[in-house]
Amino acid sequence: MRIIFLLFALSLELSFGYAQPNKKLIVKCLDLENPDTAILYYPLENHIKVYYNTPDSNDFTLSIIGGKIKKVDDHYIIQVQDRNRVTLMVHGNNQTNRSIDKVYFFIKDYKEPAAMLCGIKGGHVSLKKLLKEQKISLNLHENPFLKQNFKVKEFKLTINDGIQNVSFVSNSEYLTSEQKAALKKLKKGQKFYIEDLILIDAQNKGIKATPTAFIVD
């Protein structure tokens, strides 16, 4: 019985994850790896394109339940308000056929990228593995479906030497020789931090990132 329930719950999630098939209405989610996947992220601005395949393809109006929508250039931006579901309704304005078509979106919470070393997002890390690292990475897998066109522009490695915090800056995702030398001097149980991350997307727009703390094993 438990297995049947889990399969049913999974099928519901998948059904909400994809736009309902509709010959007249096509909605593309431009921020997703697969734009045909009907998923919106909260609280991001979600960019979509709407194609209404009728003879009056430009003669329609949009309304939305559970969010806000605005037109920007040749596409639309949706901001989620109801974190359970957003419904987009397309109203055909043809005088002879005033139809209404709908697309239901599945909502996911956006998680800020965080720095990773040795494949972990903070916590205990082996010094032996740490000294083999060449660069930091980001936990992008925590936002499935979303395009991850992020680039690390800058980050700071901060170490407490027992007296004060000492910071070393890198202007890319790669550890500098100065940062590597500082890591090499770490003792077991000592803490260090990856902070002040500056990320940019494909449009050079700044992206917030979460600092992380590590303890040397």
trRosetta pair geometry for C-beta under 8 A, 3 or more apart (Angstrom, degrees):
i j d omega theta_ij theta_ji phi_ij phi_ji
1 4 5.7 -53 -152 34 33 112
1 5 6.5 33 151 -20 65 105
2 5 5.7 -54 -151 35 33 113
2 6 6.4 31 153 -18 66 105
3 6 5.8 -55 -149 36 32 110
3 7 6.4 31 154 -17 65 106
4 7 5.8 -57 -150 38 30 110
4 8 6.3 32 152 -21 65 107
5 8 5.6 -56 -150 35 31 113
5 9 6.4 30 153 -19 66 105
6 9 5.7 -52 -147 35 32 110
6 10 6.3 33 154 -19 65 105
7 10 5.7 -53 -147 36 32 112
7 11 6.4 33 154 -21 65 105
8 11 5.8 -55 -150 34 30 111
8 12 6.6 33 151 -21 63 103
9 12 5.7 -52 -154 31 33 113
9 13 6.7 32 152 -18 65 103
10 13 5.8 -54 -151 35 35 110
10 14 6.4 30 154 -15 67 107
11 14 5.8 -56 -146 40 32 110
11 15 6.2 35 155 -24 65 107
12 15 5.7 -56 -148 34 29 111
12 16 6.6 20 157 -11 64 106
13 16 6.1 -63 -153 41 30 103
13 17 6.2 36 149 -31 65 111
13 106 7.0 82 -164 -135 63 145
14 17 5.2 -54 -146 29 35 119
14 18 7.0 5 167 0 65 105
15 18 7.1 -75 -154 43 26 89
16 38 7.5 -112 163 88 50 108
16 85 7.1 -96 -150 -111 130 108
16 104 6.2 -78 -138 122 77 113
16 105 7.6 54 174 146 87 20
16 106 3.9 111 129 -77 100 105
17 37 6.1 -27 162 -161 84 94
17 38 6.7 146 162 59 28 73
17 39 5.9 0 -147 -65 72 104
17 106 4.8 -32 -86 15 52 152
18 36 6.9 15 -147 135 89 86
18 37 6.0 -62 -99 -126 66 56
18 38 5.7 96 -168 16 16 96
19 22 7.4 -82 149 13 104 102
19 26 7.8 100 117 -145 159 48
19 27 5.6 170 -108 53 147 101
19 36 6.4 -105 22 -178 112 68
19 37 7.8 175 -13 -156 82 12
19 38 4.1 126 -62 -50 69 125
19 103 5.2 -26 -138 -143 98 111
19 104 7.9 153 -129 50 51 57
20 102 7.5 31 38 93 135 77
20 103 6.5 -161 28 -121 89 59
20 104 6.6 60 -22 22 110 93
22 25 4.3 -6 109 50 134 91
22 26 7.5 -162 76 -65 91 50
22 101 5.8 114 -172 -165 150 127
22 103 7.6 -108 9 -78 142 86
23 53 6.8 -97 146 75 62 130
24 52 6.4 9 158 -164 85 66
24 53 5.2 -149 -149 61 43 82
24 54 5.7 21 -149 -54 108 93
24 99 7.6 19 105 102 168 150
24 101 5.9 -154 84 -67 115 157
25 50 7.5 -31 -159 -163 87 88
25 51 7.5 143 -160 84 40 60
25 52 5.9 -9 -104 -113 69 67
25 53 7.3 -139 -58 19 24 84
25 90 5.6 162 -116 38 130 148
25 101 4.3 179 -31 126 145 148
25 103 6.7 -143 133 -50 130 106
26 50 7.6 146 83 -161 56 42
26 51 4.2 -9 63 62 103 107
26 52 8.0 -157 29 -71 68 29
26 53 6.7 55 -4 -24 103 110
27 38 6.7 61 87 -104 121 99
27 48 5.7 -6 -174 -175 96 124
27 49 7.3 163 -155 81 49 50
27 50 5.6 -12 -106 -105 77 68
27 51 7.6 -163 -73 26 34 71
27 88 6.7 109 -99 75 156 150
27 103 4.9 -20 7 -69 148 174
28 35 4.2 14 -166 156 88 122
28 36 6.9 -36 -115 -76 67 50
28 48 6.3 153 79 -160 52 67
28 49 4.5 -1 53 52 107 97
28 51 7.4 47 -11 -5 102 105
29 32 4.5 39 105 7 112 120
29 35 5.2 -176 58 -153 58 60
29 36 7.7 -122 24 -11 90 5
29 37 6.2 -72 42 75 133 66
29 38 6.5 158 -34 -113 129 36
29 39 6.5 111 166 52 177 61
29 40 7.4 -139 -128 -77 129 62
29 46 6.7 -36 -148 180 97 107
29 47 7.6 113 -167 82 52 56
29 48 5.5 -31 -102 -102 51 88
30 35 6.0 19 -91 -121 35 117
30 47 4.2 -50 56 103 120 104
30 48 6.3 -169 -3 -97 89 27
30 49 6.3 83 -53 -15 110 94
30 75 6.5 -4 -21 -155 147 159
31 41 7.4 -95 108 14 143 117
31 44 7.4 157 180 129 171 140
31 46 5.9 -108 16 -141 137 65
31 47 5.5 118 -39 38 96 89
31 146 6.2 -18 142 -143 98 79
31 147 5.8 -135 179 24 52 104
32 35 5.6 150 66 -93 96 42
32 37 5.2 -130 151 60 157 109
32 39 6.2 109 -91 56 140 102
32 145 5.1 -26 -143 162 104 90
32 146 6.3 -67 -109 -104 60 38
32 147 6.4 171 -147 -25 8 85
33 37 7.9 24 62 19 70 136
33 145 6.0 -138 24 -163 97 41
33 146 7.3 49 -21 91 86 8
33 147 5.7 148 -67 -77 62 69
34 37 4.5 79 89 -16 101 111
34 145 7.0 -70 36 -145 89 84
37 145 5.7 -123 109 -149 154 124
38 103 6.0 -150 -129 172 139 107
38 104 6.8 86 133 87 145 50
38 105 4.9 -128 160 -109 92 64
38 106 6.4 102 102 11 80 81
39 105 6.5 135 -117 -168 17 87
39 106 5.1 -32 -107 71 75 92
39 107 7.6 153 -160 -95 66 19
39 108 5.9 13 -176 0 113 113
39 145 5.3 32 61 126 153 160
40 44 8.0 -162 177 67 72 94
40 46 4.6 -63 -138 -60 90 169
40 67 7.4 -45 148 -87 169 156
40 78 6.0 -72 -123 100 137 126
40 80 5.3 147 126 -64 127 118
40 86 5.8 0 26 30 150 140
40 105 4.7 40 -7 159 108 141
40 106 7.6 167 24 79 69 42
40 107 5.6 -26 71 -108 90 69
40 108 7.5 171 85 28 41 71
41 44 4.4 24 93 29 107 121
41 46 6.2 150 36 -79 72 108
41 80 7.5 -145 101 -4 25 135
41 107 7.7 132 -109 -161 20 62
41 108 5.5 -35 -106 75 69 87
41 109 7.4 64 -159 -178 74 10
41 110 4.3 72 171 -62 117 102
41 143 7.1 20 -115 -153 142 111
41 146 6.2 27 -51 -86 145 129
42 80 4.2 -85 -89 73 94 137
42 83 5.4 -48 -17 -110 169 95
42 107 5.8 30 -21 -174 114 109
42 108 7.2 -176 19 87 80 36
42 109 5.6 -42 67 -108 96 54
42 110 6.3 -156 78 0 38 88
43 79 7.1 22 -172 -161 72 93
43 80 6.8 -129 -120 56 50 95
43 110 6.7 -103 26 32 47 119
44 110 5.1 98 -28 -48 108 155
45 77 5.0 -16 -174 -165 104 118
45 78 7.7 139 -165 66 54 39
45 79 6.0 -36 -107 -80 62 88
46 77 6.7 135 68 -160 45 59
46 78 4.6 -31 68 63 105 90
46 79 7.3 164 17 -80 85 35
46 80 7.3 58 -4 -33 128 92
47 72 7.9 -72 -122 57 98 122
47 75 5.6 44 -175 129 93 139
47 76 7.4 151 -154 81 51 44
47 77 5.8 -27 -95 -99 62 71
48 75 6.4 171 84 -177 35 102
48 76 5.2 -25 66 67 87 94
48 77 7.8 155 20 -95 75 23
48 78 6.1 24 2 -7 121 113
48 88 7.9 -101 101 -85 166 164
49 74 7.3 6 -118 130 105 84
49 75 4.8 -66 -83 -117 75 98
49 76 7.4 150 -96 19 29 81
50 60 7.9 -121 133 88 130 135
50 62 6.9 -165 -33 -80 172 130
50 76 6.4 26 -12 3 109 128
50 88 7.9 -145 -97 157 124 140
50 90 6.6 167 -170 -96 134 129
51 57 7.3 -18 -170 -166 66 114
52 57 5.3 161 81 -152 78 62
52 58 7.9 161 56 -69 112 21
52 60 4.9 90 -7 -10 173 154
52 90 5.9 -174 -95 170 121 144
52 92 7.1 169 179 -92 137 87
52 101 7.7 159 -127 42 97 137
53 57 6.4 2 -113 -109 26 107
54 57 5.8 166 57 -78 59 59
54 59 7.9 -83 85 56 116 94
54 92 6.3 34 23 -125 165 128
54 94 6.9 -102 140 -35 143 137
55 94 7.7 80 66 -98 95 135
56 59 3.6 -39 163 37 113 124
56 60 7.5 135 118 -42 95 79
56 92 7.0 108 78 -162 117 94
56 93 6.9 -117 135 65 142 80
56 94 5.0 165 26 -74 146 98
57 60 7.9 -47 177 -7 31 112
59 92 7.1 51 105 -163 86 65
59 93 4.6 -115 160 58 90 106
59 94 6.3 100 104 -60 131 67
60 90 5.3 7 173 -178 137 93
60 91 6.1 154 -164 76 78 50
60 92 5.4 -40 -103 -102 95 44
60 93 5.9 -166 -96 -5 34 91
61 90 7.8 157 79 -157 36 51
61 91 4.8 -17 62 59 85 109
61 93 6.4 79 -9 -56 92 113
62 69 6.0 -82 122 108 129 151
62 76 7.0 -13 50 -106 172 159
62 88 6.6 -27 -159 -168 106 93
62 89 7.0 140 -159 79 55 56
62 90 5.9 -25 -102 -103 72 63
62 91 7.4 -171 -82 16 21 84
63 88 8.0 153 83 -160 43 49
63 89 4.8 -17 65 64 88 108
63 91 6.7 43 1 -20 103 116
64 67 5.1 -65 150 69 133 87
64 68 7.0 153 76 -119 140 11
64 69 4.7 128 -19 -13 144 120
64 78 6.9 174 -128 -128 157 106
64 86 6.6 -7 -173 -175 105 98
64 87 6.9 159 -158 84 55 55
64 88 5.5 -19 -107 -107 85 61
64 89 7.0 -170 -81 20 34 78
65 82 7.4 -11 141 16 70 144
65 86 6.9 166 85 -157 59 51
65 87 4.3 6 51 53 107 102
65 89 7.3 56 -10 -15 95 111
66 80 7.0 -16 143 -153 90 69
66 81 5.8 -169 176 64 45 85
66 82 3.2 -75 -142 35 96 122
66 84 7.4 -110 -134 61 137 76
66 85 5.9 -125 -82 98 174 53
66 86 4.1 -147 93 -106 118 60
66 87 6.2 93 17 14 116 71
67 78 5.2 32 143 -174 145 95
67 79 5.8 169 -167 83 95 46
67 80 5.0 -51 -102 -114 112 36
67 81 5.0 174 -98 10 42 86
67 82 6.8 -96 -46 25 69 81
67 86 4.5 17 -16 -130 125 126
68 78 7.1 155 80 -153 48 51
68 79 4.8 -3 54 54 98 99
68 81 6.6 84 -19 -34 82 116
69 76 5.5 5 -171 177 102 122
69 77 7.0 161 -150 81 54 47
69 78 5.1 -17 -97 -98 83 74
69 79 7.9 -167 -73 21 40 66
69 88 7.4 92 -69 -118 151 100
70 76 6.8 160 82 -156 32 75
70 77 5.4 -14 60 56 84 95
71 75 7.6 172 -151 100 64 28
71 76 5.4 -46 -100 -100 57 76
71 77 8.0 168 -101 15 11 75
72 75 6.3 -19 69 72 79 72
72 76 7.1 127 21 -121 75 24
72 77 5.5 35 1 -17 123 110
78 86 6.8 111 172 157 135 157
78 88 7.5 -75 -94 -80 143 117
78 105 7.8 141 123 -12 160 169
80 83 6.4 81 148 -91 124 59
80 86 5.8 -106 -119 -54 84 134
80 107 5.7 119 -144 -128 149 121
81 86 7.9 108 38 -97 68 104
82 85 6.3 -25 115 60 117 46
82 86 6.2 154 62 -77 96 68
82 107 7.6 -151 107 -42 63 158
83 107 5.2 -167 -163 125 51 149
83 109 7.3 23 -153 -73 125 88
84 107 6.6 75 82 31 5 133
85 104 6.1 -18 -170 -166 117 98
85 105 6.8 148 -162 70 63 61
85 106 7.3 -33 -113 -105 76 38
85 107 6.5 -143 -89 -11 30 109
86 104 7.6 147 81 -158 48 50
86 105 4.4 -11 64 53 96 116
86 107 6.4 104 -8 -67 96 109
87 102 5.8 -16 -172 -162 101 113
87 103 7.3 158 -156 79 54 45
87 104 5.5 -21 -104 -103 77 68
87 105 7.5 -160 -77 15 30 80
88 102 6.8 147 79 -156 53 57
88 103 4.7 -7 57 56 105 95
88 105 7.0 62 -12 -24 101 109
89 100 5.7 -8 -171 -171 107 103
89 101 7.3 153 -155 79 56 39
89 102 5.3 -21 -100 -99 70 80
90 100 7.1 153 76 -156 48 51
90 101 4.8 -16 58 62 102 91
90 102 7.5 -167 18 -76 75 32
90 103 7.8 45 -13 -5 106 97
91 98 7.1 -3 -176 -174 88 82
91 99 7.7 174 -153 90 43 46
91 100 5.5 -14 -103 -104 67 80
92 97 6.2 -17 110 110 139 84
92 98 6.1 -176 84 -146 83 34
92 99 4.4 31 26 49 127 82
92 100 7.4 -133 14 -68 79 36
92 101 7.5 61 -29 -4 100 98
93 98 7.0 14 -128 -118 25 81
94 97 4.7 6 91 55 123 78
94 98 6.7 -156 68 -73 64 48
94 99 7.7 15 43 10 108 87
95 98 7.5 -2 -140 -55 19 92
108 143 7.6 132 127 -145 131 68
108 144 7.8 -120 -153 57 166 80
108 145 7.5 133 16 44 157 128
110 143 6.2 24 -140 -114 66 122
110 146 7.6 79 -117 -69 93 163
111 139 7.8 -54 115 102 123 113
111 142 4.7 -59 69 127 142 122
111 143 5.8 -155 44 -61 85 91
112 208 5.2 -61 -130 108 123 96
112 209 5.9 164 165 -127 103 28
112 210 4.7 119 99 -33 118 97
113 138 4.3 -6 -170 -167 120 122
113 139 6.3 165 -150 51 62 70
113 140 6.3 -4 -112 -80 108 67
113 143 7.9 -64 -71 -1 76 126
113 150 6.3 -177 -30 119 163 176
113 197 7.7 -115 99 120 101 152
113 199 6.4 69 60 -47 138 167
113 207 6.8 40 21 134 120 124
113 209 4.9 -40 80 -119 87 91
113 210 7.1 -170 94 18 36 82
114 121 5.1 68 98 -152 125 117
114 122 7.3 -47 154 -20 133 108
114 138 6.9 137 64 -150 32 69
114 139 5.2 5 53 18 85 119
114 209 6.4 146 -96 -177 37 82
114 210 4.0 -36 -92 68 96 104
114 211 7.6 -25 -141 68 90 7
114 212 5.3 101 174 -57 107 114
115 121 7.5 136 84 -134 41 72
115 136 4.8 -28 -157 -176 104 135
115 137 7.6 120 -160 69 55 36
115 138 6.7 -48 -102 -97 39 62
115 155 6.5 105 -89 -143 141 152
115 194 3.9 -95 84 113 156 144
115 197 6.0 -176 -50 -71 110 138
115 209 7.0 69 -38 162 80 126
115 210 7.9 -142 6 83 69 65
115 211 7.3 -5 18 -143 113 37
115 212 4.9 -137 62 19 88 122
116 119 6.3 4 163 -147 123 13
116 120 6.1 165 -154 76 92 24
116 121 5.1 -52 -94 -80 90 64
116 136 6.6 134 61 -172 47 77
116 137 4.7 -37 66 73 105 85
116 138 6.5 160 9 -105 99 11
116 139 5.5 118 -46 -56 122 81
116 212 7.4 64 -79 11 40 173
117 120 6.8 -30 70 57 57 75
117 125 6.1 16 96 -128 109 159
117 130 6.4 35 151 -123 127 82
117 133 5.6 -10 -159 -113 93 168
117 136 6.0 -53 -74 -116 80 75
117 137 7.7 151 -81 25 34 79
117 194 7.1 160 -30 -37 114 140
117 214 6.5 -25 48 -77 129 152
118 125 5.3 139 38 -147 142 111
118 126 6.9 165 -150 42 164 83
118 129 4.6 74 -121 132 131 124
118 130 6.1 -62 -43 -81 128 59
118 133 6.2 -88 -57 -68 73 124
119 137 7.7 11 -91 50 43 136
120 123 5.8 -85 155 54 130 108
120 125 6.3 -165 56 -89 130 97
121 139 5.0 -1 -77 -59 131 138
121 212 5.8 -125 -178 -118 65 142
122 212 3.9 -137 -64 -168 100 100
122 213 5.3 47 -142 56 111 53
122 214 5.9 -135 -139 -73 49 64
123 214 6.7 -10 59 -123 28 60
123 215 6.9 -53 170 26 33 93
124 214 7.5 115 -115 -165 13 70
124 215 5.1 -37 -98 72 62 98
124 216 7.9 51 -152 167 64 3
124 217 5.0 60 -179 -50 104 114
125 129 6.7 -116 177 74 85 112
125 130 5.4 89 136 -68 117 112
125 214 5.0 -16 8 -164 125 120
125 215 7.1 143 19 67 73 45
125 216 6.5 -43 71 -108 80 46
125 217 6.5 -171 80 9 26 96
126 129 4.2 74 75 13 107 105
126 130 6.4 -169 92 -16 53 86
126 217 5.2 -45 -94 66 51 111
127 130 5.2 -53 -142 35 33 119
127 131 6.4 33 161 -22 66 103
127 186 6.3 -162 -116 84 114 110
127 188 7.3 -88 -27 -82 133 69
127 216 5.2 44 -69 -163 98 107
127 217 6.7 -148 -15 68 78 55
128 131 6.4 -57 -154 30 24 107
128 132 7.4 19 149 -15 56 107
129 132 5.9 -63 -162 33 39 111
129 133 7.2 52 145 -39 67 95
130 133 5.8 -41 -163 5 40 117
130 183 5.9 -143 142 177 115 126
130 186 7.8 -29 100 49 153 142
130 216 7.2 -63 -3 -119 159 91
131 180 7.5 89 -144 -161 66 88
131 183 6.5 174 -92 119 68 115
131 184 6.2 76 -114 -96 113 77
133 136 7.8 48 166 -76 129 46
133 175 6.5 87 114 -12 93 142
134 174 6.2 -33 153 -139 80 87
134 175 6.3 -150 -179 29 31 101
135 172 7.8 -57 -129 120 116 92
135 173 4.6 49 -173 129 120 89
135 174 4.4 -55 -94 -101 101 51
135 175 6.1 -151 -93 -9 39 76
136 152 6.8 129 74 -104 107 168
136 155 6.3 -30 28 54 153 164
136 173 5.6 -126 57 -167 77 77
136 175 7.3 111 -29 -56 78 84
136 194 6.1 126 -114 -139 147 150
137 173 7.5 55 -86 -173 41 126
138 148 7.7 -178 90 -174 129 130
138 150 6.5 -26 38 88 169 137
138 152 7.4 -180 -45 -60 115 108
138 199 7.7 64 -91 -101 149 140
138 209 7.5 -87 -123 -131 116 122
139 142 5.0 28 138 -5 103 116
140 143 6.4 -64 -170 43 56 95
140 148 4.3 36 -154 -124 137 160
140 150 7.3 -171 -93 33 120 125
141 144 6.9 16 -173 -73 55 77
143 146 4.4 -35 143 35 109 132
143 148 7.2 135 75 -80 115 105
149 201 5.2 69 93 -164 94 78
149 202 4.0 -19 145 -38 143 103
150 199 4.9 -6 -168 -177 111 122
150 200 7.2 144 -152 74 61 32
150 201 5.9 -41 -94 -96 60 63
150 207 5.7 -67 -121 38 113 160
151 173 7.7 -109 -171 -39 61 113
151 199 6.7 148 70 -158 40 69
151 200 5.4 -24 59 63 94 82
151 201 7.7 154 13 -104 81 16
152 155 6.1 -29 -172 -26 118 112
152 172 6.3 86 97 176 97 41
152 173 3.8 108 52 -77 134 84
152 197 6.7 -67 -135 -158 94 98
152 198 7.5 100 -166 75 56 58
152 199 6.0 -40 -100 -101 49 76
153 171 7.2 -35 163 -169 57 62
153 172 7.6 -42 -154 -103 22 40
153 198 4.4 -61 68 105 107 102
153 199 6.6 168 6 -109 90 19
153 200 5.3 61 -41 -6 124 107
154 169 6.5 -7 -168 -172 102 101
154 170 6.8 168 -149 89 54 55
154 171 5.4 -20 -99 -122 85 49
154 172 7.8 -1 -86 -39 43 23
154 196 7.2 -45 119 128 99 94
154 197 7.3 164 90 -153 58 37
154 198 4.3 24 49 36 93 116
155 169 7.5 170 90 -149 34 60
155 170 5.7 -4 58 56 77 98
155 173 7.6 52 6 -116 124 43
155 194 5.9 0 171 -170 129 91
155 195 7.4 138 -168 70 82 25
155 196 6.5 144 -148 85 47 71
155 197 4.7 -1 -103 -102 97 69
155 198 7.2 -154 -66 20 56 67
156 167 5.0 -7 -176 -167 114 116
156 168 7.1 146 -159 71 64 38
156 169 5.3 -30 -102 -98 76 71
156 170 7.8 -178 -86 20 30 70
156 193 8.0 9 104 104 87 92
156 194 7.4 146 76 -159 51 45
156 195 5.3 -37 69 74 102 73
156 196 4.2 35 10 50 120 118
156 197 8.0 -125 18 -59 71 47
157 167 6.8 150 79 -154 46 60
157 168 4.8 -18 62 60 100 93
157 169 7.9 -166 21 -77 72 24
157 170 7.2 52 -12 -11 102 105
157 175 7.5 47 -46 -130 146 90
157 179 4.7 103 26 -135 153 111
157 182 6.7 146 117 79 129 139
157 183 7.6 -62 -180 -58 148 97
157 192 6.5 4 -175 172 86 118
157 193 7.4 154 -157 80 43 52
157 194 6.3 -20 -100 -100 63 64
158 165 5.3 3 -176 -174 109 110
158 166 7.1 159 -152 79 59 38
158 167 4.6 -22 -97 -97 81 84
158 168 7.9 -180 -77 20 39 63
158 192 6.5 166 85 -164 50 69
158 193 4.4 -13 60 59 101 103
158 194 8.0 -178 20 -79 80 18
158 195 5.9 -10 3 27 124 117
159 165 7.2 152 78 -152 31 61
159 166 5.5 -23 65 62 84 89
159 167 7.9 164 19 -84 63 38
159 168 7.9 13 5 2 103 103
159 182 5.6 -169 1 166 149 119
159 183 8.0 -160 -73 -82 138 50
159 186 7.0 -121 -137 -89 131 98
159 190 7.4 25 -159 155 97 119
159 191 7.9 166 -140 99 57 54
159 192 4.6 -21 -97 -112 77 101
159 193 7.8 -169 -69 22 39 71
160 164 7.2 -142 -142 119 68 19
160 165 5.3 -39 -91 -93 72 66
160 166 7.7 148 -102 14 23 74
160 190 7.4 -160 67 -167 83 90
160 191 6.1 23 27 70 113 93
160 192 7.6 -157 12 -92 69 55
161 164 6.6 -1 43 56 96 58
161 166 5.7 34 -21 -3 115 121
166 182 7.3 -153 104 -137 118 135
168 176 6.6 -137 156 55 114 121
168 178 5.1 -165 -151 117 133 109
168 179 4.7 178 108 -83 136 77
168 182 5.7 -171 -12 -3 147 152
169 176 7.9 40 93 -4 41 142
170 173 7.6 0 124 147 131 3
170 174 6.3 -154 -173 80 136 54
170 175 6.3 -95 -79 -124 151 28
170 176 4.9 -167 -98 -26 92 99
170 179 6.1 -32 -53 -25 113 147
175 179 4.5 -128 -167 89 86 127
175 180 5.3 104 135 -58 122 86
175 183 7.5 -22 -163 -8 144 140
176 179 4.6 99 52 5 76 101
176 180 7.0 -139 95 -4 41 86
177 180 5.6 -52 -146 37 33 113
177 181 6.3 37 153 -22 64 105
178 181 5.8 -52 -149 34 30 112
178 182 6.6 30 152 -19 62 106
179 182 5.7 -55 -150 35 33 112
179 183 6.4 33 152 -20 66 105
180 183 5.7 -53 -148 35 33 112
180 184 6.4 39 152 -27 64 104
181 184 5.6 -50 -152 27 32 117
181 185 7.1 27 153 -17 61 104
182 185 6.1 -61 -159 32 34 109
182 186 7.6 56 144 -45 61 89
183 186 5.7 -29 -165 -10 44 118
183 192 7.3 -88 -106 11 77 176
186 190 4.9 -153 -164 72 87 134
186 192 6.6 -71 -103 -31 135 128
186 216 4.8 163 143 -61 125 160
187 190 4.7 97 59 -25 72 123
187 216 6.8 139 92 80 30 141
188 216 5.7 -127 -120 110 34 98
188 217 6.5 13 -138 -176 89 22
189 215 6.6 -16 -148 -174 32 101
189 216 6.6 -42 20 68 21 83
190 215 7.4 161 80 -151 30 60
190 216 5.1 9 54 25 78 122
191 213 6.1 -9 -166 -174 111 102
191 214 6.8 151 -153 81 61 48
191 215 5.5 -31 -95 -96 73 70
191 216 7.7 -146 -77 -1 25 81
192 213 7.7 165 87 -154 33 60
192 214 5.5 -17 64 62 78 98
192 216 7.4 52 4 -40 103 100
193 211 6.1 15 180 174 108 114
193 212 7.0 168 -154 88 64 44
193 213 5.1 -27 -102 -103 84 68
193 214 7.3 177 -86 19 34 76
194 197 7.0 37 149 -59 93 106
194 211 6.3 -178 93 -155 58 68
194 212 5.0 8 52 54 100 90
194 214 7.5 51 -9 -12 93 111
195 211 3.7 13 -109 -124 81 126
195 212 7.8 -162 -68 32 64 46
196 211 7.3 32 -16 -88 42 113
197 209 3.8 -54 85 80 130 141
197 210 8.0 3 31 51 131 26
197 211 7.0 178 -4 -85 98 62
198 206 6.9 -58 -160 -135 81 100
198 209 7.8 -132 -69 19 11 124
199 206 7.0 106 76 -163 59 55
199 207 4.0 -50 93 63 111 105
199 208 7.7 -37 43 53 111 9
199 209 5.2 107 -9 -43 121 123
200 204 5.1 -10 -176 -142 129 43
200 205 6.5 138 -155 62 73 31
200 206 6.1 -42 -98 -94 70 43
200 207 6.6 174 -98 4 16 92
201 204 7.2 -83 65 -9 59 11
201 205 5.0 -12 38 55 107 89
201 207 5.8 101 -43 -46 91 118
